[in-house]
Amino acid sequence: MIKDIFKIENIVFDSTAKAKIDALKFIASFAEKEGIVKSSKAYYKGLKKRESEVTTGFKDGIAIPHCKHKTVLKPSLMVVKFSNTVEWDSMDGKPVQITFALAIPEGENQAHLKLLSSISRALIDEEFTEAILNAETESEMYAIIQEKMDKVND
């Protein structure tokens, strides 16, 4: 499943976002540019709505913004590593440096829950978290995530 929704092209470094709202707009714009969503505006609204319910700021500098929306063309996982840390109202109070952003078509509840669960389980591993925070290239980040997701989903 992960190979179908996560590609190296879905990783981007060096966003200039300094606030959560900027980060969500960047993610939505990136999703539209990559053909993941029809409308960045609609996807952004979905991300913002989800964020207003409960923070997606996980822990240790990582957030998992996500939403199910009819604008989503294909289930996708995007990873954004920010140059600056971004205040996110995270569960642990720490700012965010990496987001695992999910775009799920409306009605695909099982795929959404399975992917969210896999990412959450992977992020419990401190060595994995440390490795992705220290990754310096998209290919390094991709290899680390792909290997971990294969193990988590075995």
Helices and strands as residue ranges (DSSP letters): H 2-5, G 8-10, E 11-15, H 20-33, H 40-53, E 62-63, E 66-69, E 76-86, E 96-105, H 109-124, H 126-134, H 138-152
